[in-house]
Structures are given as C-alpha cells and as structure tokens.
Amino acid sequence: MSIRIRPACEAELDLIKAITVESFGGVSVDHGIEQQLGVLAGHDWKWRKARHIDADWAANPAGVFVAELDGSVAGYITAVVDSAAGRGRIPNLAVTASARGRGLGRALIEHALAYFRAKGLEFAVIETMASNPVGQSLYPSSGFVEVGRQIHYACRL
Ligand SMILES: CC(C)(COP(=O)(O)OP(=O)(O)OC[C@H]1O[C@@H](n2cnc3c(N)ncnc32)[C@H](O)[C@@H]1OP(=O)(O)O)[C@@H](O)C(=O)NCCC(=O)NCCS
C-alpha cells in the first residue's frame, strides 16, 4: 500500500466533488438543513455541498491537496490561509469509503498542518459535526484541542 499526497489540479475538482458528496451524508450542515426543511431552491444538499469545493479552490487553489492510494486519488483536503491572522483553516476533508481506515485522513491533516507551518502561520482550525465520531477522534489525536461548540439553525423563508 502506498500513500502519496500532492497538490490537486483544477481538472480533479469534479472527482473531489464526487468524493465530497458521497462522504458527507449525515455529517454536514447542508444535509441537516435538507433533512429539516426539504430540498431548497431546486437543489439538493449534495449540489450545495459540492459548491464548497469551488469556494475552497477560489480561496486558495494551492491549498487543495489530494491523497493517492496506490496511484489513484482516494481523498482530499482543503487548506485556506489567513496570513494576517496567522491562521490556517481546513474547511473540507474526505476519503472515499473504500479507502478509509488506512491512514489517508491522518496523512492529509498532517500534510495541511505542514503546509500551514511552511507558510509561517501560528495556528490551525478545523470543525466537525457532533454527529461525526471520526472527526472527534481524529482531530484531537492530530493535535487539535476543542475550543467551543456551535449550534446551526435554519428556517424557511
Ligand atoms: C474523516 C475521514 C476523512 C477519515 O479518513 P480515514 O482515511 O479513514 O482516516 P484514517 O485512516 O487516517 O483514520 C483516522 C482515525 O480515525 C479513527 N476512526 C475511524 N473511524 C472511527 C469512528 N467511527 N469513531 C472513532 N474513531 C474512528 C481511526 O481509528 C483512526 O485513528 P488511528 O489512526 O488512531 O487508528 C473519513 O472518515 C471521511 O471521509 N469521512 C466522511 C467525511 C468526513 O467526515 N469528513 C470530515 C468532516 S469534519
């Protein structure tokens, strides 16, 4: 088994979005909104969630990395830099279901943290849903400490 992490190219965004929508069922605010309010504006939660990847790419294309497992892309992470604040943020991270449990997720986080350090940043932030047990295990064991909890609300207009 070989794991390689490298910068993504724009042509891989559709693949990254496909990994995103297959991965975030039950563990994303967008899915939670749809479960409570139904489909909105003619688009399901997957359409909405996939747009986050476009936003991450627009914010920092150099901070989108893919993980290859034995030569095939099986996961990704996005890393956004706020140099003035000294802050790196990881908005999105996913590994395709069949490749999980082999260390790709942890390796992607370590890669993003090394990227932030190389940029001279002082701290990094990441969020997870309370419904996501993996995040609540993986992030503390990757060096993150819990700093607060947020509740997301939505209403129909
Ligand atoms: C989160 C995710 C990227 C992890 O990817 P992965 O490649 O399976 O991660 P790893 O193999 O590096 O394993 C990470 C750790 O999580 C642990 N883990 C896995 N499933 C777990 C679970 N259900 N509960 C608690 N810990 C769990 C593993 O044991 C491992 O810890 P270890 O290294 O001490 O053994 C992947 O599960 C995923 O894509 N999930 C859906 C999308 C998602 O939740 N993204 C993050 C949003 S905050």
The ligand as an SDF file (V2000), in Angstrom:
LIG
                    3D

 48 50  0  0  0  0  0  0  0  0999 V2000
  -12.8270   11.6110    8.3800 C   0  0  0  0  0  0  0  0  0  0  0  0
  -12.1570   10.7980    7.2660 C   0  0  0  0  0  0  0  0  0  0  0  0
  -11.5680   11.7490    6.2430 C   0  0  0  0  0  0  0  0  0  0  0  0
  -11.0360    9.9510    7.8950 C   0  0  0  0  0  0  0  0  0  0  0  0
  -10.3840    9.3160    6.8120 O   0  0  0  0  0  0  0  0  0  0  0  0
   -9.5650    7.9430    7.0120 P   0  0  0  0  0  0  0  0  0  0  0  0
   -8.6520    7.7870    5.8630 O   0  0  0  0  0  0  0  0  0  0  0  0
  -10.4710    6.8170    7.3080 O   0  0  0  0  0  0  0  0  0  0  0  0
   -8.7240    8.2980    8.3180 O   0  0  0  0  0  0  0  0  0  0  0  0
   -7.5660    7.4230    8.9640 P   0  0  0  0  0  0  0  0  0  0  0  0
   -7.4840    6.0790    8.3150 O   0  0  0  0  0  0  0  0  0  0  0  0
   -6.3430    8.2920    8.9690 O   0  0  0  0  0  0  0  0  0  0  0  0
   -8.1050    7.1860   10.4370 O   0  0  0  0  0  0  0  0  0  0  0  0
   -8.2920    8.2690   11.2780 C   0  0  0  0  0  0  0  0  0  0  0  0
   -8.5730    7.8410   12.6960 C   0  0  0  0  0  0  0  0  0  0  0  0
   -9.9810    7.8230   12.9310 O   0  0  0  0  0  0  0  0  0  0  0  0
  -10.3120    6.6690   13.6580 C   0  0  0  0  0  0  0  0  0  0  0  0
  -11.6920    6.2640   13.3830 N   0  0  0  0  0  0  0  0  0  0  0  0
  -12.1790    5.7260   12.2800 C   0  0  0  0  0  0  0  0  0  0  0  0
  -13.4950    5.5120   12.4070 N   0  0  0  0  0  0  0  0  0  0  0  0
  -13.8220    5.9300   13.6470 C   0  0  0  0  0  0  0  0  0  0  0  0
  -15.0570    6.0170   14.3700 C   0  0  0  0  0  0  0  0  0  0  0  0
  -16.2140    5.5890   13.8470 N   0  0  0  0  0  0  0  0  0  0  0  0
  -15.0270    6.5200   15.6170 N   0  0  0  0  0  0  0  0  0  0  0  0
  -13.8700    6.9650   16.1650 C   0  0  0  0  0  0  0  0  0  0  0  0
  -12.6870    6.9240   15.5130 N   0  0  0  0  0  0  0  0  0  0  0  0
  -12.6780    6.4180   14.2650 C   0  0  0  0  0  0  0  0  0  0  0  0
   -9.3240    5.6450   13.1690 C   0  0  0  0  0  0  0  0  0  0  0  0
   -9.2180    4.5930   14.1080 O   0  0  0  0  0  0  0  0  0  0  0  0
   -8.0620    6.4490   13.0330 C   0  0  0  0  0  0  0  0  0  0  0  0
   -7.3620    6.5620   14.2440 O   0  0  0  0  0  0  0  0  0  0  0  0
   -5.9370    5.8100   14.4530 P   0  0  0  0  0  0  0  0  0  0  0  0
   -5.0010    6.4240   13.4280 O   0  0  0  0  0  0  0  0  0  0  0  0
   -5.5760    6.1740   15.8510 O   0  0  0  0  0  0  0  0  0  0  0  0
   -6.1970    4.3740   14.2190 O   0  0  0  0  0  0  0  0  0  0  0  0
  -13.1700    9.8240    6.6090 C   0  0  0  0  0  0  0  0  0  0  0  0
  -13.7400    9.0060    7.5930 O   0  0  0  0  0  0  0  0  0  0  0  0
  -14.2660   10.5340    5.8520 C   0  0  0  0  0  0  0  0  0  0  0  0
  -14.0940   10.9300    4.7110 O   0  0  0  0  0  0  0  0  0  0  0  0
  -15.4420   10.6870    6.4850 N   0  0  0  0  0  0  0  0  0  0  0  0
  -16.5920   11.3130    5.8260 C   0  0  0  0  0  0  0  0  0  0  0  0
  -16.3710   12.8020    5.6250 C   0  0  0  0  0  0  0  0  0  0  0  0
  -15.9880   13.4700    6.9070 C   0  0  0  0  0  0  0  0  0  0  0  0
  -16.4810   13.1700    7.9750 O   0  0  0  0  0  0  0  0  0  0  0  0
  -15.0560   14.4380    6.7880 N   0  0  0  0  0  0  0  0  0  0  0  0
  -14.5910   15.2110    7.9000 C   0  0  0  0  0  0  0  0  0  0  0  0
  -15.6050   16.2190    8.2300 C   0  0  0  0  0  0  0  0  0  0  0  0
  -15.2690   17.0710    9.7530 S   0  0  0  0  0  0  0  0  0  0  0  0
  1  2  1  0
  2  3  1  0
  2  4  1  0
  2 36  1  0
  4  5  1  0
  5  6  1  0
  6  7  2  0
  6  8  1  0
  6  9  1  0
  9 10  1  0
 10 11  2  0
 10 12  1  0
 10 13  1  0
 13 14  1  0
 14 15  1  0
 15 16  1  0
 15 30  1  0
 16 17  1  0
 17 18  1  0
 17 28  1  0
 18 19  1  0
 18 27  1  0
 19 20  2  0
 20 21  1  0
 21 22  1  0
 21 27  2  0
 22 23  1  0
 22 24  2  0
 24 25  1  0
 25 26  2  0
 26 27  1  0
 28 29  1  0
 28 30  1  0
 30 31  1  0
 31 32  1  0
 32 33  2  0
 32 34  1  0
 32 35  1  0
 36 37  1  0
 36 38  1  0
 38 39  2  0
 38 40  1  0
 40 41  1  0
 41 42  1  0
 42 43  1  0
 43 44  2  0
 43 45  1  0
 45 46  1  0
 46 47  1  0
 47 48  1  0
M  END
$$$$
